[in-house]
Amino acid sequence: MKTKIREYRSIRNLTQSKLAESVGVRRETIIYLEKGKYMPSLKLAHDVAKTLKTKVDKLFTF
């Protein structure tokens, strides 16, 4: 899986910690998501996309 979380996060000037806090996960989860090593649940993918003000299909390529 490929993600564009890092790109969208930097556009919004969010740190990994701030994004993690906003979606209710640990920073390590965001790190694994950015590296494509963790498959998010639909809810987590939606929460991340909502926080980054984009759509799930723009963030993740499954």
URVEN-V580183 format. One record per pair of residues at least 6 apart in sequence whose C-alpha atoms are under 6 Angstrom apart, sorted by sequence separation. I is the first residue (numbers start at 1). J is the second residue. D is the distance in whole Angstrom. If there is no record, write none. Layout:
i=<I,I>
j=<J,J>
d=<D,D>
//
This chain:
i=<20,32,49,20,49,17,16,23,5,2,1,5,4,3,3,2,2,1,1>
j=<26,38,55,27,56,27,27,47,34,36,36,59,59,59,60,60,61,61,62>
d=<6,5,5,5,5,5,6,6,6,5,5,6,5,5,5,6,5,6,5>
//
